[in-house]
Amino acid sequence: MARPGYCDTHRKSVHRDYGRARRSFDAELGFYQSAQWRAVRAAFLRQHPVCGACEQYGRVVTAVVADHVTPLKEGGARFDTANLQALCVSCHNRKTARETAARR
């Protein structure tokens, strides 16, 4: 049975190209690549090495994301560590999905 869309060989390249095109329109991409953000992020994660959301449930999971509590798109402070929280990838993805759904 034929499936609509691209074959398995070309599907990955189409998704890759879409992601690249989407990122070129993202106004925040430059911010997240800046030396200043990278330094703030690294220092914050050194000070907060455990995911705050997991920690509330008694789990110890390494934090790899310095997440803006109030998203930048909603006016959150870019470099203010009071607007940052340490999260693991899983918790960050859940938070982002909730925020995205709320905007729709």
C-alpha positions as CSV (number, residue, x, y, z in Angstrom):
1,M,0.0,0.0,0.0
2,A,1.5,3.4,-1.0
3,R,1.8,6.1,1.6
4,P,1.4,9.8,0.6
5,G,4.5,12.0,0.9
6,Y,8.2,11.2,0.4
7,C,9.8,7.8,0.3
8,D,11.9,6.7,3.3
9,T,15.1,7.7,1.5
10,H,14.1,11.3,1.0
11,R,11.8,12.0,4.0
12,K,14.8,12.8,6.3
13,S,16.2,15.4,4.0
14,V,12.9,17.1,3.6
15,H,12.4,17.3,7.4
16,R,16.0,18.5,7.7
17,D,15.5,21.2,5.0
18,Y,12.2,22.3,6.6
19,G,13.9,22.7,10.0
20,R,16.7,24.8,8.5
21,A,14.2,27.0,6.7
22,R,12.1,27.4,9.8
23,R,15.2,28.3,11.9
24,S,16.1,31.0,9.4
25,F,12.9,32.9,10.3
26,D,13.3,32.5,14.0
27,A,14.3,35.9,15.4
28,E,15.6,34.3,18.6
29,L,18.1,31.9,16.9
30,G,20.8,34.5,16.9
31,F,20.2,35.1,20.6
32,Y,20.6,31.4,21.5
33,Q,23.9,31.3,19.5
34,S,25.4,34.4,21.1
35,A,28.5,34.2,23.2
36,Q,26.7,36.1,26.0
37,W,23.8,33.6,26.2
38,R,26.1,30.6,26.1
39,A,28.1,32.0,29.0
40,V,25.0,32.8,31.1
41,R,23.6,29.3,30.3
42,A,26.8,27.5,31.2
43,A,27.2,29.4,34.5
44,F,23.5,28.8,35.4
45,L,23.7,25.1,34.7
46,R,26.9,24.8,36.8
47,Q,25.0,26.4,39.7
48,H,21.9,24.3,39.1
49,P,22.9,20.9,37.8
50,V,19.7,19.1,38.6
51,C,16.3,19.4,36.8
52,G,14.0,21.4,39.1
53,A,10.8,19.8,37.8
54,C,12.1,16.2,38.4
55,E,13.6,17.2,41.8
56,Q,10.0,18.1,43.0
57,Y,9.1,14.5,42.5
58,G,12.2,13.2,44.3
59,R,14.1,12.3,41.1
60,V,17.6,13.4,40.4
61,V,18.0,14.0,36.7
62,T,20.8,16.1,35.1
63,A,19.6,19.5,33.8
64,V,20.8,20.3,30.3
65,V,18.5,23.2,29.5
66,A,18.5,26.7,31.0
67,D,14.8,27.4,30.4
68,H,13.2,30.9,30.5
69,V,10.3,30.7,33.0
70,T,8.6,33.5,31.1
71,P,9.3,32.8,27.5
72,L,11.1,35.5,25.5
73,K,8.2,35.6,23.1
74,E,6.0,36.7,26.0
75,G,8.5,39.4,27.2
76,G,10.7,37.3,29.5
77,A,14.0,38.7,30.5
78,R,16.8,37.3,28.4
79,F,19.8,37.2,30.8
80,D,18.1,37.6,34.2
81,T,18.8,34.3,36.1
82,A,15.7,34.9,38.1
83,N,13.8,34.1,34.8
84,L,15.7,30.9,34.3
85,Q,15.1,27.3,35.5
86,A,17.2,24.2,35.1
87,L,15.4,21.4,33.3
88,C,16.1,18.1,31.6
89,V,15.1,17.7,28.0
90,S,12.0,15.8,28.8
91,C,10.6,18.4,31.2
92,H,11.6,21.2,28.8
93,N,9.8,19.6,25.9
94,R,6.6,19.1,28.1
95,K,6.7,22.8,29.2
96,T,7.3,24.0,25.6
97,A,4.4,21.9,24.3
98,R,2.0,23.3,27.0
99,E,3.1,26.9,26.2
100,T,2.6,26.3,22.4
101,A,-0.8,24.8,22.9
102,A,-1.8,27.7,25.1
103,R,-0.9,30.2,22.4
104,R,-3.1,28.6,19.8
